[in-house]
Amino acid sequence: MTTKTAKPPVVTLEAPEAPAELTPLQEFVEHQRKAFAEAGKAMMALLPPKFQSHSEAAVKEAIEGYRALVNNTLDDIIESLRKAKVDSTK
């Protein structure tokens, strides 16, 4: 039979490893990623808040429309496969 001890586990903290030096290509890619993100923020700042909220709602509605279309198509395919399935007991 095992007994539980009240001693807490020993935790050792290690110093985090220093980040590796970036290659010139990695550094370029990182700068481009940051520049793209900032450009996106600048474009959003130019648009009025109502436009942003309405365009976001429009995208969500379009996604829901495509989701309904795909789901209904899959349901029709499954139903057609069920009808076409040959009874294996014959």
C-alpha beads as a LAMMPS data file, in Angstrom:
LAMMPS data file: protein, C-alpha beads

90 atoms
89 bonds

1 atom types
1 bond types

-500.0 500.0 xlo xhi
-500.0 500.0 ylo yhi
-500.0 500.0 zlo zhi

Masses

1 110.0

Atoms # bond

1 1 1 0.000 0.000 0.000
2 1 1 1.364 3.404 -0.945
3 1 1 1.103 6.420 1.268
4 1 1 0.975 9.995 0.146
5 1 1 3.584 12.383 1.399
6 1 1 2.879 16.010 2.146
7 1 1 6.148 17.169 0.588
8 1 1 5.713 19.453 -2.442
9 1 1 7.563 18.500 -5.612
10 1 1 10.957 20.076 -6.158
11 1 1 10.926 22.566 -9.006
12 1 1 14.133 23.880 -10.506
13 1 1 14.137 26.949 -12.655
14 1 1 16.535 27.063 -15.534
15 1 1 17.592 30.218 -17.282
16 1 1 15.871 30.532 -20.650
17 1 1 18.042 29.904 -23.635
18 1 1 19.156 32.982 -25.505
19 1 1 17.448 33.249 -28.892
20 1 1 19.587 32.048 -31.739
21 1 1 21.017 34.652 -34.064
22 1 1 18.698 35.198 -37.028
23 1 1 19.958 34.636 -40.523
24 1 1 19.704 37.601 -42.887
25 1 1 16.756 35.945 -44.643
26 1 1 14.940 35.274 -41.354
27 1 1 15.548 38.870 -40.288
28 1 1 14.163 40.127 -43.621
29 1 1 11.074 37.918 -43.309
30 1 1 10.459 39.119 -39.751
31 1 1 10.678 42.770 -40.833
32 1 1 8.323 42.109 -43.750
33 1 1 5.823 40.369 -41.456
34 1 1 5.851 43.333 -39.075
35 1 1 5.550 45.796 -41.971
36 1 1 2.553 43.907 -43.375
37 1 1 0.861 43.868 -39.969
38 1 1 1.410 47.600 -39.529
39 1 1 0.120 48.324 -43.041
40 1 1 -3.031 46.379 -42.209
41 1 1 -3.496 48.431 -39.048
42 1 1 -3.016 51.634 -41.040
43 1 1 -5.676 50.597 -43.557
44 1 1 -8.116 49.728 -40.774
45 1 1 -7.509 53.122 -39.172
46 1 1 -8.617 54.801 -42.424
47 1 1 -11.963 53.002 -42.463
48 1 1 -14.870 54.253 -40.348
49 1 1 -15.855 51.983 -37.435
50 1 1 -19.337 51.277 -38.849
51 1 1 -17.816 50.183 -42.151
52 1 1 -15.518 47.821 -40.278
53 1 1 -18.364 46.299 -38.267
54 1 1 -20.670 45.950 -41.299
55 1 1 -17.947 44.397 -43.442
56 1 1 -17.141 41.945 -40.649
57 1 1 -20.828 41.013 -40.420
58 1 1 -20.979 40.593 -44.204
59 1 1 -18.025 38.205 -44.157
60 1 1 -19.627 36.161 -41.363
61 1 1 -22.896 35.933 -43.335
62 1 1 -21.052 34.852 -46.478
63 1 1 -19.266 32.131 -44.524
64 1 1 -22.584 30.928 -43.070
65 1 1 -24.062 30.844 -46.567
66 1 1 -21.212 28.709 -47.888
67 1 1 -21.442 26.468 -44.811
68 1 1 -25.160 25.889 -45.422
69 1 1 -24.529 25.186 -49.120
70 1 1 -21.793 22.662 -48.393
71 1 1 -23.778 20.960 -45.617
72 1 1 -26.884 20.631 -47.798
73 1 1 -24.815 19.294 -50.681
74 1 1 -23.198 16.719 -48.409
75 1 1 -26.616 15.707 -47.073
76 1 1 -27.878 15.240 -50.647
77 1 1 -24.829 13.155 -51.564
78 1 1 -25.234 10.962 -48.486
79 1 1 -28.932 10.473 -49.214
80 1 1 -28.165 9.557 -52.845
81 1 1 -25.564 7.043 -51.678
82 1 1 -28.053 5.488 -49.269
83 1 1 -30.610 5.100 -52.052
84 1 1 -28.019 3.608 -54.415
85 1 1 -26.624 1.200 -51.833
86 1 1 -27.222 -2.411 -52.813
87 1 1 -28.700 -4.626 -50.149
88 1 1 -25.964 -7.185 -49.361
89 1 1 -28.382 -9.753 -47.882
90 1 1 -29.901 -10.679 -51.270

Bonds

1 1 1 2
2 1 2 3
3 1 3 4
4 1 4 5
5 1 5 6
6 1 6 7
7 1 7 8
8 1 8 9
9 1 9 10
10 1 10 11
11 1 11 12
12 1 12 13
13 1 13 14
14 1 14 15
15 1 15 16
16 1 16 17
17 1 17 18
18 1 18 19
19 1 19 20
20 1 20 21
21 1 21 22
22 1 22 23
23 1 23 24
24 1 24 25
25 1 25 26
26 1 26 27
27 1 27 28
28 1 28 29
29 1 29 30
30 1 30 31
31 1 31 32
32 1 32 33
33 1 33 34
34 1 34 35
35 1 35 36
36 1 36 37
37 1 37 38
38 1 38 39
39 1 39 40
40 1 40 41
41 1 41 42
42 1 42 43
43 1 43 44
44 1 44 45
45 1 45 46
46 1 46 47
47 1 47 48
48 1 48 49
49 1 49 50
50 1 50 51
51 1 51 52
52 1 52 53
53 1 53 54
54 1 54 55
55 1 55 56
56 1 56 57
57 1 57 58
58 1 58 59
59 1 59 60
60 1 60 61
61 1 61 62
62 1 62 63
63 1 63 64
64 1 64 65
65 1 65 66
66 1 66 67
67 1 67 68
68 1 68 69
69 1 69 70
70 1 70 71
71 1 71 72
72 1 72 73
73 1 73 74
74 1 74 75
75 1 75 76
76 1 76 77
77 1 77 78
78 1 78 79
79 1 79 80
80 1 80 81
81 1 81 82
82 1 82 83
83 1 83 84
84 1 84 85
85 1 85 86
86 1 86 87
87 1 87 88
88 1 88 89
89 1 89 90
